[in-house]
């Protein structure tokens, strides 16, 4: 196997993520990060989460999460609810409209990949992780912030 073969395989993965992102945006009017944010809310107690919990789950910075929430709120898919006991905390809650939208959206690549990886022998998962670590190291991108979820359109470098 030539190095170009591996690069082409990686390119297939990146291309698939980008195509899925465009399809979700076209078909449902939301981005993959917005969809993942809503999925997190759906799986949370009372369909609610805090800004900080969403940041941690998606591994995104505060301003990016604020933008996601703002766009979802504008579409009526989530609502901000103040915490009456602590005004510094605002809960982000999935609305009925948001829940209905989630019922029509397909599983994203992340879900399919996670299911596949979960079913693998732990030794194979370690080998995959080691190979990816080697690629990341060779590309010198260890410090790039990355979500544990597949999100299309994220830049590889801040430069």
Buried (B, 14 or more C-beta within 10 A) or exposed (E): EEEEEEEEEEEEEEEEBEEBBBEBBEEBEBBBBBBBBBBBBEEBEEBBBBBEBBBEBBEBEEEBBBBBBEBBBEBEBBBEEEEEEEEEEBBBBBBEEBBEBBEEBEEBBBBEEBEEEEEEEEEEEEEEEEEEEEEBEEEEEEEEEEBEBBBBEBEEEEE
